[in-house]
Amino acid sequence: MTDRATADKLQKFMFDAAPVRGELVEISETWKQVLERRDYPQAVKTVLGEMLAAAALLSANLKFDGVIVMQIHGDGPVRLLVVECDSNLTLRATAKVKEGVSIHDGTPLPQLVNLHGQGRFVITLDPKEKLPGQQPYQGIVPLDGDSVAVVIENYMLRSEQLDTKLWLAADNHVSRGLLLQKLPQEGGIPNAHPDAGDAWDRAVALGSTLGEQELLKTDIDTLLHRLFWEETIRVFEPQHPHFHCGCNREKVGGMLKMLGEDEVNAALADLESLEINCDFCGQYYAFDKVDCAQIFATDDPVQILQAVSQSKH
């Protein structure tokens, strides 16, 4: 287990004299584990790392027990970028890149994922405990912006009516981000601070002095002091993001069940077994004809999981 002194860190803070909240996040160990599992082009690493920081920042502000899934569906050389973060700041991330395409360092986001203007940004909020018939909330918008930060800012303003500013950066070693958010009005009543607009503008102006290299090279405690040393802020107990993939053989078996017996049998006709690697952690799973027969031998979900679990014992 990672020592908390060196663990990834998310720091919340609040301006005492202004309706503004903020967060700084530093993710290195989790980012290392994501990159160990896939070899992405440098430009893809940058975008995926920025999404990783953004997902942690947004998740830390949500007041629900569940998972936030952030996706960019691309129509360029990058087909999909996915980051998941739950209410405990457990993270995992993956990307799908079109085969045979060369992606140069520094390729901007629009050329990676919005080459023909058909890219989409999707945020899904999936509660852990759902009411009967309840579906996850999903917001889907066009890719409006030249960076991950701008895309999310536009989404938050359009879909959540929240003024949000993000500064994100990632390299081969660390993913870092700063979020500032103007607190919403309570009950439709304008904010009690008479200079709320000025305070928000001042906070954004201070954040905007932060350069990409400064964000990448400076720890978040130093950044917090350097940016807001003239402000009176409250700092809360830090949280610690970490990597975890919840895939297992039972879940993969359930996925095959959802595909349907005809489709699975058609695939098995040409193969000795179905070989599946988790996109997030690389875990390998194999299901032969006997395994698949056991999956479809019952409609009882519990028995399906038991059959899948026991099939290799």
N, C-alpha and C positions, 0 to 999 in steps of 0.2 A: 504493500500500500504506500502511496506517495506521501512523504512527509509534508505536513501542512505548511511548514516554513518555506518549502519550495514548490508547493502545489499551484496549479492554475488558480486564478483569483478574479473575483468580480466584486467591485466596491461600489455600493450605492451611497449617494450623498444628496442632501437637500439644501437649497438656499434658504436661509432663515428669513431674509427680508424680501423675498421674491417668490412668486408662484412657479418655481422651476425645480425640477428634480433631475438628477443625473446619475450616470453609471460609467465606470471605467472597467474594462475587462482585459485580462492578459491570459492567453491560452498557449502554452508551449508543450506540455506533456501530452495533452489530448491531441493536439495538432500533430505531434510526432507520431502518435499511434495511428492516426488517420493516414499519414503519408507513408508509413511503413507497409501498408497493405496494398497500395497502388502507386504506380509511377506515372504521374501526370505531367504534361507539358507545363512549363513555368507559368505561362499566362493563365492556365486553368487552376494551378495551385493558388495564385493570387486571388482569383474570384472566389474559389471554394473557401479559402481561409477567411476572406472578408465576410462571407455568408455565415461561417462558423461563429465569428465574433458577434455578428448581428443577431443570430438566433439566440445566443446566450443573453444578450442585452434585452431583447424583447421578452424572452421567457421570464426573466427575473421580475418584470413588471406585471405579469399576468397573475390574477388572483383566482386560479383554478388548479385543480389537481389533474394534470393530463400532459399531453404532448403537443408542442408546436412543430409543425412540419413546414419547412420553407423550401420551395421548389422554383427553379427556373427551367422552363421547357424551351429549348432552343431550336431554331431552324437553320443554324449554321454548323460549323464543325463540332460544336459542343451541343449534344442532344438534350442532356439533362444534368442538372446540379441539384442535389438534395442534402439538406441538413435537418436533423431531428434533435430536439432538445426538450426534456421533460421538466416538471416542476422542481426536481432535485438537481437541475443543471447537468443531467447526464446527456452526453452528446455523441452523435455519430454522423458521418458524412460520406458522400460518394459522388462521383461524376461519371457520365457516359460520354465518351468522345468518339466521333465518327472514325471508323477505321480507314487507314491509308491517307489521312489528311495531315499535312504538316502545319503546326501552329507555332508561329514565331513568338519569341519573348516580347512582351509589351503589347501584344494584340489587344485592342480595346474591347470592352464588353459588347458593344453593338455588333462588331464583326464576329465575335465568338458565338453569340446566341440569338442575334436579331438581324441576321444578314438580309432577310427578305421581308422584315417587318411583321413576322408572324410569331415572334417569341412571346411567352406569357410568364407572368410572375404569379405564384400561387402560395397562399398561406392557409394552412389547415390547422384548426384547433380541435384536438380530439380528447375529450374528457375521459379520464380513467374509468369513472363510474357513470354509465349512461342510464338515463331513464328509458323505459320501454318505448321503442320506436324512435328514440333520439338519434339523429345523425350528426357527425362532426360538422362544425361550422367551417365553411371554405370560402375564401375570397379570391377571385381570379381577375387580374387586370392585365392589360398590355404592358410590355416592357417600356416604361416611360422614364427614360434617363440613360445617361452615359456611364453610370457607375452603379455598383450595388447599393451604395449609400443613398444616392438620389432616387433610385427605383423604390427603395423602402420608404424614404421620406414622402414621396408622392403617394404611395399606397396608404400610409398612415393618415395623410391629410384627406385623401379622397374617401377612404373606407371607414376610418375611425374618427375623423374630424379632430385629429390631434396634431398640433404643431410639434414636429420632431426633427431634430438635426442629428446626423450621424457622421462620424469620422472613423474610417476603417482602413486597416492596412494589414498585409500578411506577406511573409517571405518563407523561406525554407525552414525557419526555426520558430517563429512565433506568429500568432494572430492576435491583434489588439484592436480595441475600439473604444470610442467615447460616444455616449448618447446623452443628449439634452432634450427634455420634453417640457413643454408648457403645461402646467396642471390644468385640467378641464374645469369649467365652471361647475359649481355645485347647485343642483336643482334649478338650473337655468338662470341663476342669479349671477350677475357679473362679479368677477373676482374682487375681493375686498381691497386688494392692493391698488391704490390710485395710480401707481406708476407701473402696473403689471406689464404693459406693452414695452415700456422703456427697459424694464428689468430683463425681460426676455431678449430684447435686442442686444443688451449689454452682455448677457451670458453667451449668446451666439457669437458676438464679436470676439469675445475672449477665446471661445473654442476654435474659431476660425484662424487664430494665430498658430494653431498646431499644424506642423508640416508632417508629411508622410514619414520621413526618416526619423524625425523626433519621436513620433508615435511608435515606430518600430524599435527604437534603440533605448527608450526611457521607460523605467518601471512605473507602474501606475501611481504609487505613492508620491513619487517625485513629480509626475505630471499633475496630479491633483493640487499639489502645493504651487507648482510653477504657474499653472493657468489661473488659479482662483485665490491667490494669496491675499488679495485685497477684499475678498468677499467673506461674509460670515456664513459658514456652512456646517451642517450636521453630517457626521460620517457614521454609517451604520456598521454592524458586524459584517465582516467580509464573508462571501460565499465562495465555494470552490467547485468550479466545473470539472467534470471528469469524463473519460471515455467509457462507454459500455455498449455492447451490441446484444440485444435480447433474442437473437435468432436461436433456434434449436430444431432438432429433427421433427418434433411434433408440429411446430408451426409450418415447416416446409411441407410436411405431409398434408396439413390442412389446406395449404395453397394448391397442392396437386388435386385435392378433393374438389376445390372450387373450380379448377379448370375443366373438370368433367371426365368421366370414364372413357368416352370415345376419343377425346383428344389425347389423353395420356396413353391409351392403347395404340393409337396411330403412331405416336412417337416411339413407343417400345417396339413396334414392328420393325423398325430400322436400327434399333440399338439394343445392346444387351442390358443396359440399365440407363436410367436418367441421372445425369451427373449435374449437380447444382452447387454453385459457389455463391455464398452470401456476398452481395455487392458491397456491404459495409465493412465486414471483418475478414472476408476471404475464406470462412469456414466451408469445408467441403462436405457435401452430402450426396449419397448414392442410393437410388431406389431401383431394385431389380423388379422382374415381373411378379415374383411372390410378394414383395413388399407392397406393390401397387394393388395387387389383388386383395390383400388384407385391408388396405385403406377403403376400398369400395365394397367390402363385404358387409358393411353395416352403415346405417344412416345415423346411428347414435354417435354424436360428437365425442363423448367420453370414450366409447369403445374404439373409435377411430384413432384417438391419441394413444390409447393403450397398445393398439396393434402396431402403430408406427414405432412407438418407444421400444416394444419388445422384439421387433422384427430383426434386430441385429444382435440379440442376446442369446 
